[in-house]
Amino acid sequence: MISTLILFLALLIVYLFIKYIKLKGRVESRARDLYESWQAREMDRQVSEKADTLFRTWKLDEEKKIRQDAIKKSEAVIRGKVTEHLIPYFPDFEYNPKDARFLGTPVDFIVFDGLSEGAMNKVVFVEVKSGKTGALSQREKLVRECINRGKVSYEIIHNRE
């Protein structure tokens, strides 16, 4: 009977040892899976943070460039507008500033040459261009072509009110 009991205990120990080995393998496998999963999430998080940081830095740099470019363009436009208003007072302006009337669009000035002295010589339409290009806009070209074809008239509108 003792030998049967020893054999039973030996078999029980072998069975428990095999169960322990299998359980240990599953625990290690699960631990490895959990670690790899965590590692992948951590790497994704770090990559995402790095990408977000790089994007924010790029965005700030580009925003600064865009703002600086907008300021430069705005300064050029303002400088051009101021110049348009002051051109009659520049030494190169060949007409009396008193004869010039600022319109702004579609031409900058109409000059009534000689009007201030009481003797009209001619009416001149003046477009002021500053900057690198002196190209006319489509509307300015239309006005120029109409004037060049002599399609200019004088009308009186009498408002009786």
PECOR-V440779 format. One record per residue. PSI is psi in degrees with one decimal (NA if undefined). OMEGA is omega in whole degrees, -180 to 180 (* if undefined). BURIAL is b if it has 16 or more other C-alpha atoms within 10 Angstrom, else e. Layout:
((PSI/OMEGA/BURIAL) (PSI/OMEGA/BURIAL))
//
This chain:
((-37.8/179/e) (-37.5/179/e) (-34.8/177/e) (-40.5/179/e) (-40.8/178/e) (-42.0/179/e) (-42.5/178/e) (-43.6/178/e) (-38.3/179/e) (-44.5/178/e) (-40.1/178/e) (-42.5/179/e) (-42.5/178/e) (-44.7/179/e) (-47.4/180/e) (-36.7/178/e) (-44.4/179/e) (-44.0/177/e) (-41.8/179/e) (-46.0/-179/e) (-46.2/-180/e) (-45.2/-180/e) (-40.9/179/e) (-42.4/178/e) (-41.7/179/e) (-40.1/179/e) (-45.8/179/e) (-41.4/179/e) (-44.2/179/e) (-42.2/179/e) (-42.8/179/e) (-43.1/179/e) (-45.3/179/e) (-42.5/179/e) (-46.1/-179/e) (-38.7/177/e) (-46.7/178/e) (-44.0/-179/e) (-42.9/179/e) (-44.2/178/e) (-41.5/-180/e) (-42.4/179/e) (-42.6/177/e) (-43.4/180/e) (-45.2/-180/e) (-42.5/178/e) (-43.1/180/e) (-43.6/178/e) (-43.5/179/e) (-45.3/179/e) (-41.7/179/e) (-42.6/178/e) (-45.6/178/e) (-40.6/179/e) (-45.5/179/e) (-41.9/179/e) (-47.1/178/e) (-43.8/-178/e) (-44.5/179/e) (-43.9/179/e) (-47.1/-179/e) (-37.9/179/e) (-40.5/177/e) (-44.3/180/e) (-43.6/-180/e) (-43.6/179/e) (-43.5/179/e) (-41.2/178/e) (-42.3/179/e) (-39.6/179/e) (-44.6/178/e) (-47.3/-179/e) (-42.1/179/e) (-42.1/178/e) (-41.5/180/e) (-42.0/180/e) (-45.7/-180/e) (-43.5/178/e) (-42.8/179/e) (-43.3/180/b) (-42.9/179/b) (-43.8/179/e) (-43.0/179/b) (-42.3/-179/b) (-30.8/-174/b) (-10.3/-177/e) (-41.7/-179/e) (-18.0/-178/b) (2.0/177/e) (150.2/-178/e) (-27.3/-178/e) (-13.0/-180/e) (118.2/-170/e) (1.6/180/e) (162.1/177/b) (126.5/-180/b) (-26.7/179/b) (-22.8/-178/e) (-8.4/-175/b) (134.8/176/b) (122.6/-178/b) (129.5/173/e) (-46.2/180/e) (-46.8/179/e) (143.0/-1/e) (-8.6/170/b) (157.1/-176/b) (-41.9/-177/b) (153.4/161/b) (126.7/179/b) (123.6/175/b) (81.4/-172/b) (119.2/178/b) (-7.6/-176/b) (-40.4/-178/b) (-23.7/177/e) (-2.0/178/e) (11.7/179/e) (98.3/-178/e) (125.4/176/e) (-48.2/-178/e) (167.0/174/e) (128.5/-176/e) (129.3/174/e) (125.6/-174/b) (128.9/173/b) (125.3/-179/b) (129.4/176/b) (133.7/175/e) (168.3/-180/e) (-167.1/-173/e) (-35.8/-177/e) (140.7/178/e) (26.8/-176/e) (139.0/177/e) (148.9/174/e) (169.9/-180/e) (-42.0/179/e) (-40.8/179/e) (-38.1/177/b) (-41.1/179/e) (-43.1/179/e) (-46.5/180/e) (-46.1/-179/b) (-40.2/179/e) (-43.9/179/e) (-44.9/-180/e) (-30.8/178/e) (-3.0/179/e) (16.9/-180/e) (60.6/-179/e) (136.2/180/e) (172.7/179/e) (128.4/-179/e) (150.4/174/e) (128.8/174/e) (118.6/-177/e) (114.6/177/e) (117.8/-174/e) (-3.9/180/e) (NA/*/e))
//
